[in-house]
Amino acid sequence: MPLTIASDEVDQLAEKLASRTGVSKAEAVRVALVNELARQDESLADFLDRIKPIQDALAAYPKSGLKADKAFYDSLYED
């Protein structure tokens, strides 16, 4: 069944996306819907798997031994 969009705002958004990507408005809407569904399907576990390499890279840096407590932050602003 065809989809009819009776909203000027949605039509303008579809036109803007279509012109940026060089596709028809129908294809722009299709891609936007596919991307939104994929985004919603992404689970927390998938997200954690994606950021694991970043966490590992940060953990590989040596510890400085400095404590980021109130005294440390106060020392940054002392004149």
NORHU-V979202 format. One record per residue. N is the residue number from 1. RES is the residue in three letters. PHI is phi in degrees with one decimal (none if undefined). Layout:
n->N res->RES phi->PHI
n->N res->RES phi->PHI
This chain:
n->1 res->MET phi->none
n->2 res->PRO phi->-65.5
n->3 res->LEU phi->-104.8
n->4 res->THR phi->-110.9
n->5 res->ILE phi->-107.8
n->6 res->ALA phi->-105.2
n->7 res->SER phi->-137.4
n->8 res->ASP phi->-62.7
n->9 res->GLU phi->-63.4
n->10 res->VAL phi->-64.7
n->11 res->ASP phi->-62.2
n->12 res->GLN phi->-66.2
n->13 res->LEU phi->-63.9
n->14 res->ALA phi->-63.6
n->15 res->GLU phi->-64.3
n->16 res->LYS phi->-63.0
n->17 res->LEU phi->-64.5
n->18 res->ALA phi->-61.9
n->19 res->SER phi->-70.2
n->20 res->ARG phi->-68.3
n->21 res->THR phi->-100.1
n->22 res->GLY phi->73.1
n->23 res->VAL phi->-124.3
n->24 res->SER phi->-73.1
n->25 res->LYS phi->-62.1
n->26 res->ALA phi->-62.1
n->27 res->GLU phi->-68.2
n->28 res->ALA phi->-61.5
n->29 res->VAL phi->-66.9
n->30 res->ARG phi->-60.2
n->31 res->VAL phi->-63.6
n->32 res->ALA phi->-62.2
n->33 res->LEU phi->-66.6
n->34 res->VAL phi->-61.3
n->35 res->ASN phi->-64.3
n->36 res->GLU phi->-66.8
n->37 res->LEU phi->-63.9
n->38 res->ALA phi->-64.9
n->39 res->ARG phi->-62.6
n->40 res->GLN phi->-71.5
n->41 res->ASP phi->-76.6
n->42 res->GLU phi->-65.6
n->43 res->SER phi->-92.2
n->44 res->LEU phi->-61.4
n->45 res->ALA phi->-61.6
n->46 res->ASP phi->-62.2
n->47 res->PHE phi->-61.9
n->48 res->LEU phi->-64.0
n->49 res->ASP phi->-63.4
n->50 res->ARG phi->-71.1
n->51 res->ILE phi->-90.8
n->52 res->LYS phi->-55.3
n->53 res->PRO phi->-60.9
n->54 res->ILE phi->-68.0
n->55 res->GLN phi->-60.7
n->56 res->ASP phi->-64.0
n->57 res->ALA phi->-64.2
n->58 res->LEU phi->-67.0
n->59 res->ALA phi->-67.1
n->60 res->ALA phi->-74.6
n->61 res->TYR phi->-67.7
n->62 res->PRO phi->-68.4
n->63 res->LYS phi->-74.1
n->64 res->SER phi->-84.9
n->65 res->GLY phi->85.1
n->66 res->LEU phi->-79.7
n->67 res->LYS phi->-102.1
n->68 res->ALA phi->-91.2
n->69 res->ASP phi->-106.2
n->70 res->LYS phi->-60.4
n->71 res->ALA phi->-61.0
n->72 res->PHE phi->-62.2
n->73 res->TYR phi->-66.1
n->74 res->ASP phi->-62.4
n->75 res->SER phi->-66.9
n->76 res->LEU phi->-70.9
n->77 res->TYR phi->-111.4
n->78 res->GLU phi->-73.4
n->79 res->ASP phi->-95.1
